[in-house]
Amino acid sequence: MKNVINYIDSIVTTVNPAMHAPIPEKHPCQKGSNEIDDRLQDYIKLINKLQQHTRCSPSYCKRTNREGVQTCRFGYPKEHIGVTFIREDKNGQPELCTARNNPYINPHNRIQLQGWRANMDLKPILSIHAALQYISKYASKAEPSSQAFSEIFEQILNNSNSDDSSLTSIQKLLFNSVSERDISAQETCHLLNGTALYHSSRSFVSLNINKKGLRWIQGTGSQDNVEDTGRTTQSALKRYWDQPEELEDFSLFELYLTYKLTRGQWKKCKKENIVHVWPHPSSYRNRDQWESYYRVKVLLHVRHQNMQELTENGNINWSTLYNQHIEMINDALQDLLRQPVDDEEVYDEESEDELPFKDEDEDEEQYRYDWMRLAEMGLKATIHSVSDLDSRDMDQNHEWTIDA
């Protein structure tokens, strides 16, 4: 034990070689290496400026115990100790008590302190229990919650120059609002333990049948493809075309509704899956997405082996295919895109009785998150603000489409 204590004393110290030395006026960390003439005096200045637990406060370290007494959670001020020793704490774990001549000094290493030139706290780990406690504490430590959208914007405006373009403020707002997200302590523990964040009695399947590309980048976190993360894999449509002969009577939607591809094998599910399709074109006739609507409907519900066979090498358009297989499409188990409609239904005062019943409670003001308010804003939304941002000539004359 004596050898252990001697080794600890050689790397950790809580002794101040000049307890009564004044705090330096110039911060010692602001000095360059060429300005340091006396290494000992530099060390003393660093201790007195950086390594002191200067004050206790309820917002930082003061905690109220069961007896109602406020104490420092770090145990300051600490008692003076002549020589270093190791004892058992109240939980039966080994506790290091280093030689100390200052009740407020943090344990440190002189070489590290003078090289790092910033506050440090050096404590040897004396048991596996302490190591596990230390790791789990910091691994599950929750980050401080982010500010609301309006608070971030107000802070950026207060710190911005009134002569700057509004583009700068908007860019800062974007960076501050989308670069991070809040993760709770519970979610952190779930991720570390490999525990699912949610449980569902049904499996969800997302069918991406976009025109561009038949392969996508594999996701992360799945036990089936951890080693293949970053590589491309077949899309849902390509997997359907490669189905075995016994499943050729299934349409794309029917296959993913009742089967699941696991390790290269199609296995029938005990319960039907919840299928989502993307893209999700509008079902209104003769609009911009009308041809895309035909395409998605045909691919989902018409049985086929490949795109060339279905379209006869591109000689048949999607509207023709839709009309040829209209009965098969209408007999589908579910309709993910709705039936075609001629135009949006418009209610007038005379048809007011046909409107769905509205609960009086819906009129009450409810709390809405920032993203809900932004989603409700149209292109000509009026935003009331104490700032003149966007009303200045330099903002209105700016070519925003170029910087978008």
N, C-alpha and C positions, 0 to 999 in steps of 0.2 A: 504493500500500500504506500510505503514511503516513496518508492520509485515512481508510482503513479502520480502522487502529489507533486514531486519534484518536476515531473514532466509537464504537468498542468501549469505550475508556476512559471515555467519557461515560455509558455505561449499565451497565457491569460493573466492579466493584472487588473487590479482595482486600487492601485496605489498611485497617488498624485505626488510627483516629486517636488512640486511647489504649490502647496494648497492655497497660500495667501497671495499668489501672483494675481495682478489685476487682469481683467478681461481685456484683450487687445482692442484698440480702436479700429484698426484695419483688420478685416476678416482674414485669417491666415490662409483660407482657401483661395483668396484672390491673388496670392503671391505666386510669381513664377519661380521655377527651380533656381534661376540665376539670382533671385532676391534672397534666398535662404543662406545665411552665413553661419548660423549656429544651429546645429541639428537638435540639441537638447532644448534650447529656447523655443524652437519651432514645435517640438513635441509638447512642451508645457502649454503653449498657446492653443494648440489643437485640443488638448484635454479640457482646458478651461472654457473654450468656446463651443466645443462640439459634444463632449462626453459627459456633460452634467445634466441630470434630471432636474431641470430648473424649477418647475412648478407643477403642482397637482391641481387638476380642475375636474368637475363633474362631467364635462364634455369629453375629457380625454381618458383619465385613469382612475378617478375617484369612484368607488363603488360602495354602496350601503349594504352592510352585512345583516344577518338576522337579528342582531341586537340593536340595529338602528344606527350603528357607528360607521362613519365614512372612513374608508382606508384606501390607500393606493394599491391598485391591483398588481403593480410591479414590486411592492414591498418596500418602497422608499418612504422615509429615510431608513437606511440599514445600519445595523450596529457596527461599531469598530471591532475589527478582528486582528489579532497579532500575527497568527500564522494560519496557513491554509489547512483545512481539514474537510473530511467527507462524513456526513451523518445521514440518518434516515429522516425523511419528512413525515408529516402526519398521515400520509398514505402508505408508508412503509417503503418508499422508493428512495434511492440514494440522492442526496442533495449536496452540491458543491458549495462550500463557503470559503471564498478566497480571502487572503489577507487584505485588509482595507483600512485606510486612514482618512477616508472621505465618505460620508454617508450617502452622497448623491452621485457618485461617479459610476459610469457604466463599465462593465467588463469589456476589455479590448486587448488587442495586440499592438505593440508599438510600431512594428514594421508595417503592418497592414494599415494602421491609422495614418501614418505619414505617407504611405503610397496611395491610399484611397482618398484621403483628405476629405472625408465626410463622416457623419455620424455612423457608428457601428455598434453592434452588440454581439459579443462572442461568448458562447456558452458551450462547453463540451457536453456531448450526450453520454450519459453514464449508464443507461439501461435501454433494453429493446422497447420497453413500455414508453419511455420518453421519446424514442425515435418514431414510433408509430403514432403517438399523440401529436408530435410536431408535424409529421407529414399530413395526417388527416385534418389537422386544424387549418393548414394553409390550402390544402387541396379542395376543401369544402367551404372555404371562406367566400362569402357573397360579396360581389362588387357593389359599390354605392349606386342607388337607382339613378337613372338619367333624368334630366329635366324635361318638363313638358315642352311641346313644340313652341308655344307662345313665349315661354320663358327664355328659350334658346334664342329666338328671334329678337326679343327685347334686349337681351344681353349683347348680341352682335351689333344691334343698332346703336346702343349706348357707347360701345367701344370703337365704332367706325368713324371715319372722317366724313364730315358733311359734304366735302367736295368730291368724294369718290363716287364712281359709278355704282348704281344699285346692283350691277352684275356681281361685284365683289361680295356684297352682303348675302345675296341669294346663293352664291357658291358656298360660302361659309355655312349657311343654314343647311344646305344639302349635305355637306360633309359631316356636320355635327348630328344630323338626324338619321342618317342611313348607315353610318360606319359601325355602329354598335347596337346591341340589344341587351336588355336586362336578363340575367340568368339568376334565378333564385337559388338559395342554399339547397332546397329540396331537389331541384332539377340537377344541380351539380352532383349531389350524392347519388342520384339515379344513374347518371352517366358514368360515374366512377365505378359503380357496382355492376354495371351492365344490365340494369333493370329497365324494362320497357317504360316509357313515359306515359303510355296509355294502354288500355285493354279494350278490345272490341270483339264482339261475338261474330262479326263478319270481316272478311278480307276486302280491301279496296284495291281496285285495278284501274290504272290510268292508261287509256289507249291514245297514243299520239300517232295520228294518221296524217300528219302534215305532209305536203308535197316534197318538202326539202329534206333529203337525206333519209336513208333507211337504217342508219346506225346512230347510236348515241353513246355518250360517255357513261361508264358505270358509276353508280353511286358509291358512297362510303358508309361504313358501319355495318354492312351485312356480313354475316359469318360465312356466307357462301362465296363471296368474291373479294375478300380482304386483300388477297395477294394480287388480284387483277385490277385493283383500284386505279383509275386513270385510263384504262384501256377502253376501247369501244366495244359495244355489244349489239346484237341484233335488235331492231325495233319490234314492237308488238306485231306489226303487219308482216314483217319478214319472218317472224316465228310462226305466224299463222300459215304462211305459204309453205313452210317446211314441216307441217304437221304430218303425222303418220297416216297410213291409208285408212285405218279404222276410224279416224276422226274427220274424214273428208266430207261427211254429210253435215258438218257443222258450219254455220256462218261465223264470221269473225266475232260478232257479238255473242253468239251462243257458246262459242268455245271459251271465251274469257269469262262468261257468266257462270259456267259450271265446272271449269277445269283450271288448274294452276300448274305452271311449268316449274318443276323442282329438280335441280341437278340434271337438266336435259331431258326429263321425263314428264309427260303430261299426266297429272293425277286428278281424279274426280274429287271435287270438294264436297264435304258433308252438307254445307249450306251454300246457297247461291252467293256469288260475290257482288259487291257494289261496284258497278262499272261507271267510270267517267270517261268521256271522250273529248279529245282536243285535236283540232279546233272545233268550236261550237258555233257554226255560222247561223245567221238569222234565217227564219223560215218564211219571211215575207216575200211574196212573189215579185219577180222582175226587179230586184234590187241588186246592189253590188255583190252580195254574197250568195246570190241565187244559184249560180253554177257550182260553187263550193258546197252548198247545201245538198245538191244532187249527188255530188261525189261522195260525201261522207255517208249519206243514206245508202248508197249502193255498196260501198266498201263494207259497211257494218252488217248488212242484212242479206246480201246476195252471195251465195256460195261460189267460190272461185279458187283457182290454184295459183295464179299469178296475174300480174297486171296485163301482160300481153294477151293472155287468153281472154280475160274479161273484156278488154277494149278492142280485141281483134287488131292488135298492134297499133292502137291509136286511131283506128278508122271509125270508131263509134264514139260519139260524145256522151257526156254524162247524163244529159237530159233525156236522150234516147234510151239509154240503159235504165234510167229510172222508170220511164213509162213502160218499158218492156217487162219489168219485174215489179210493177206496182202492187200486185196482189201479195207477192212474197214479202215485200217491204212492209205492207200494212198488217200482215199477219205476225209480225215480230212480237216477241214476248214483252218487250218494253220499247217505248218510243223516247229516245233520249233527246231528240231535236224538235219534237212537236210536229203536228201535221201542218202542211202549207196553208198559209192564210193570205187573203188578198190584200189586206191593209190592217193597220193598227185599229183596234176598236176605240171609238171616241164616244164618250158619254156626254149627253146634253142634259139640260134641265128637265126635259120631258121624260127622259128615261132614268130619272133620279131614283125611282123605286127599284130599279134593277141593280143598283150599286150594292156591293156586299155590306153587311152589317158592320158598323164601326163602334167599338166600345168607347164609352165616354172617357175611360181612363187613358186612352191613347192620346188624348189632347193635352194631358199633363206634361209639363216640361221634364225631360229625363236627361240624365248626364250622358254626354256623348264624348268619345275620345277625339283627339285632334284629327286622326285619319278619317273619321266619320264626317267631320265638318268639311275637310278638304275634298272628300269624295262627292259631297253634295254641291260643291261650287261648280258653276258652269264656266264657259269661256268669258262671259261678261260679268263675272261676280264682282260685287262692290265690297271691298274690305275696309272697314273703319279702323283707322290707326292714327295715333298721335304723331306719327312720322310722316314726312312728305315724300317718302320713298315711292317711286313710280309716277309721281305727279310732276317731277321736274322735267324741263325741256331735254336735258341730257339723257334721261331715262326713256322718254317717249320717242326720241329721235334715234335711239340705239337700234341697230339691226339685230334683234334677238334671234332670228332664225339662223343667222350665221354661227352664233355661239352655242346654239342648242346641240 
